[in-house]
Amino acid sequence: MRFQPVPHYVPTNALELRAQGEQGRLVFSSDCGPNEELVDFASGAELLLIEATRLGEPLRDDEDPDEPPGHLTAADAGEIGRRAAVGRLVLTHYSDQLDPEHVRAQAQAVFGRPVELAREGERYEI
């Protein structure tokens, strides 16, 4: 298990899980805004489980335009997955205010390959 600090409103870390002696890597983004640290940390991972909480523009009334966002849009998640060249991209922590298929399609358009939506109780093999 490894950790990587990522930008958020409160201190948080992305998490990498790897079985001892195995090649497979799962990286979980945790809550974070767009950042290079996660791209580098997830580089080449078999699976990136990534949040896509942020609805996108325009900013909400409670968001400061001068403060970096503490969450990712679906497009941000797709961009990080694409740049990190991950094998699979699974979106989690996406807003219930949006149609899940619309969220998936937004990430997939940027990622360039199929994107999955996390489901309660789902198991992922790497």
N, C-alpha and C positions, 0 to 999 in steps of 0.2 A: 504494500500500500504506500502510495506517495501522495503528497499534497502540494498544491500550487495556489498561493494567494491570487485572487481575482477581484476586480473592482466591484464594489457593492456599497450600499448605504451603511452597512455595518461590516466588520471584518468577516470574510468568508473565504473558503478554499475550494478549488476544484479537486477532485479525487481520482486517482488512478488505482485500479485493482488488477492484479496479475497473479495467477497461480504460480507458486514457486516452481522454477524449472520449465515453465510453459511460455510460449510465445504470445498467446492471446492477451490483449489489453482492453479493458473497459474503462472509459473515462467518463466521469459525471461532472458536468459543468458547475453545479451548484447555481445559486442565483448570482448573476453578474451582468455587467454591461459589456458592450463590445470591447475586446481587448486582444492584444497580440500574445499575451502570456498563455491564454487558453489555446490559441492556434499552435504555438510551439509545444505546449504540454501534451496536446491530443494528437500531435503529428503521427500519422501512420497507425493510429489505434484501430482495432477491428470494429469497435462499437463506441460511438459517442452518444451518450444520453445527455441531452441538452435542453435547458429551459427556453421557453419562447413566450414569456409572460407579457411583454410590452406590446400594446396594441398598435403602436406606431404613431405617426403624426396625425393631427396636431397634438401638442403637449397638453396634458391635463392641467387644470387650474392649480393643482398642488405640486406641479413639477417646475423646478427652476431651470430655465433655458441655459444658464451658465454652468450647471452641474452635470457632469457626465451621467448618462442613464445607468441605473442599477439593475436593469433587466434587458433581455434581448427580444427583438421582434423575430417572427418566423424567418424573415429574410436574413436577419443577422445570423441566426442559427445556421441557416443554409450556407451562408458565406464562410462562417468559421469551419463548418464541416468540409466544404470544398477546399479551402485553403490548407486545412490540416490533412487532406487526402485520407480521410477516414473510410473504412470499409462500409459501415452502416451508420445511418443517422436516425436517431429516435428522439422525437420531440416530447418533452414533458412540461408540466407546470404551465400549460398554455391557458389563455383566458377562456372562461366559460361564457364570455360575452360574444365570442366569435364561433362560427361554424367550424368544427374540427377539420373538416375536409378542406375548407378554405385555408386554414392555417397550414395544413400539410402541403397543399399546392403551392403556397407562397414559398415555403422552405425548399421544396423540390425544384421550383423554377430556378433558384439560385444554386442549389447543390448540384443539379444536373443529373441526378439519379434518383431512384425511388427513396422516399422518406417515410418512416413509420411513425405512428402515434403510440406513445406509451399507454398501456392499458393495465388497470389494477389486476394483480395476480399473474401478469405475463412473465415468462421466463425467457432469458436470452442466453444462447450458447455462443461462446467465442473460441 
